[in-house]
C-alpha cells in the first residue's frame, strides 16, 4: 500500500498481534480503498475518530484488521464457522466519531454519498460505525450482521 493516511497511525488500524509481529510492514495488509475512505471521513467531518486504542491502554483492539488469533475470529474457527469478515482482509473498520452517535454518522454518510471516494457497506443497528469496502455496486449499502 502506497497511500499513508493523514489522520491515522498503523496501531489504530491493526490488532496488537499483527503490529507486534510485522511492525510498520503491517501497512501491506490494509486495503487502500478502506483507509482512503476513513481518512476522507475524518478530514471532511473535522472530528476525531477512534478505531483501535489498545496502543494507548484503551479497550479497543479488534476494530480494524483482525488476525486468526483475535478472539472474534478464533471463536468462529473453533466452532467450524466460515468467517469472511472484511476485517480479516484489512477492508473494514469499526469506529466512533467524537460528538456524534453512530446513527448520526450513518445519516451524514448517506447525505454525502456522492462525495465518498469509494463504495462502502455500513452495518445497521449497532452502536458503532462499521464501514467496509466490499463493493455491492451501490455507493452505500446498509446490511445487518
SVG drawing of the C-alpha trace seen along z (x, -y; Angstrom):
<svg xmlns="http://www.w3.org/2000/svg" viewBox="-31 -20 39 47">
<polyline fill="none" stroke="black" stroke-width="0.4" points="0.0,0.0 1.5,-3.3 -1.1,-5.6 -0.4,-6.7 -3.3,-8.4 -3.1,-11.9 -5.1,-11.2 -4.3,-7.6 -1.4,-5.6 -1.0,-2.0 -1.5,-1.0 -5.0,-2.4 -5.8,-0.1 -4.5,3.3 -4.7,5.7 -1.8,5.8 -0.7,9.3 -0.3,8.1 1.5,5.0 3.9,6.8 4.8,9.4 5.1,7.1 5.5,3.6 5.3,1.0 5.3,3.7 1.7,4.4 0.6,1.5 0.6,4.1 -2.5,5.7 -4.6,2.5 -6.9,2.1 -6.1,-1.3 -9.8,-2.0 -10.8,-1.4 -8.1,-3.7 -8.6,-6.4 -12.3,-6.4 -11.7,-6.5 -9.2,-9.3 -11.6,-11.3 -14.4,-10.9 -12.0,-12.2 -10.9,-15.2 -14.3,-16.1 -16.1,-15.8 -13.1,-17.5 -13.8,-15.4 -11.5,-12.8 -12.3,-9.2 -11.5,-6.2 -10.8,-2.8 -8.4,-0.9 -6.8,-2.4 -5.0,0.6 -1.7,-1.0 -2.6,-3.8 -4.1,-1.5 -7.6,-1.6 -10.1,1.2 -10.4,1.5 -8.1,3.9 -10.2,5.7 -11.9,2.8 -9.6,2.8 -7.6,5.6 -8.2,8.9 -5.9,11.8 -6.6,15.5 -5.6,15.2 -8.1,12.4 -10.9,13.7 -13.7,12.7 -12.0,14.7 -10.7,17.6 -14.2,18.2 -15.7,18.7 -12.9,21.0 -13.2,23.0 -16.9,23.5 -16.1,24.5 -18.0,21.4 -17.0,19.7 -15.9,16.2 -15.3,13.9 -15.5,10.5 -13.9,7.7 -11.9,7.1 -9.7,10.2 -8.8,8.7 -8.0,5.3 -11.0,3.8 -13.1,2.9 -13.1,0.5 -15.4,0.1 -15.2,-3.3 -16.7,-6.1 -16.7,-9.8 -16.4,-12.4 -19.6,-14.2 -21.7,-12.1 -23.6,-8.8 -23.4,-6.0 -26.8,-6.8 -25.8,-10.4 -22.6,-9.3 -24.5,-6.9 -27.0,-9.6 -24.1,-12.0 -22.5,-9.4 -25.8,-8.9 -26.2,-12.6 -22.6,-12.8 -22.5,-9.5 -21.8,-11.2 -18.6,-12.6 -17.3,-9.3 -14.1,-8.2 -15.3,-4.5 -18.4,-2.4 -18.9,-1.3 -21.1,1.0 -22.4,-0.1 -23.7,2.2 -27.1,1.2 -28.4,1.3 -25.1,1.2 -23.9,-1.5 -20.6,-2.0 -20.0,-2.6 -18.9,0.4 -17.5,-0.6 -16.1,1.8 -15.2,1.7 -16.9,4.9 -18.3,3.5 -22.0,4.3 -22.4,1.9 -24.1,-0.7 -22.4,-3.9 -23.6,-2.9 -25.1,0.5 -26.7,1.0 -26.7,4.5 -27.5,6.4 -24.9,8.8"/>
</svg>
